[in-house]
């Protein structure tokens, strides 16, 4: 599977590297529930940086 232009958001930081390796996507681990992220964590919703 090749998702090199994709962003995958997951909860568990422990799974980040394995998912990135399998998919080729950028993987962001929230370390908690996604809906509870503050707006300080993700400032640019175009690039998610």
C-alpha positions in Angstrom: 0.0 0.0 0.0 1.4 3.4 -0.9 -0.1 6.5 0.6 2.9 8.8 0.5 0.7 11.9 0.1 -1.6 10.9 2.9 -1.8 11.9 6.5 -3.0 9.2 9.0 -4.0 10.4 12.5 -3.9 7.8 15.2 -4.2 7.8 19.0 -1.3 5.6 19.9 2.3 6.9 19.6 3.5 3.3 19.9 2.0 2.3 16.6 3.2 5.4 14.6 6.4 4.0 13.1 4.8 0.6 12.1 1.8 2.2 10.4 4.1 4.7 8.6 6.3 1.8 7.4 3.4 -0.3 6.1 1.5 2.5 4.4 4.2 5.0 3.4 2.0 7.8 4.8 2.9 10.5 7.2 1.5 9.4 10.6 0.6 11.8 13.4 -0.1 10.4 16.9 -2.3 12.5 19.1 -1.4 10.7 22.3 -5.1 11.0 23.3 -8.5 11.4 21.9 -8.5 13.3 18.6 -11.7 15.3 19.4 -10.0 16.6 22.6 -7.0 18.2 20.8 -6.7 21.9 21.4 -6.4 24.3 18.4 -2.8 24.9 19.6 -1.7 21.5 18.5 -2.7 21.8 14.8 -2.4 25.4 13.6 -2.5 24.9 9.8 -5.2 22.6 8.6 -3.9 22.7 5.0 -0.5 21.0 5.9 -1.4 19.9 9.5 1.9 21.3 10.8 
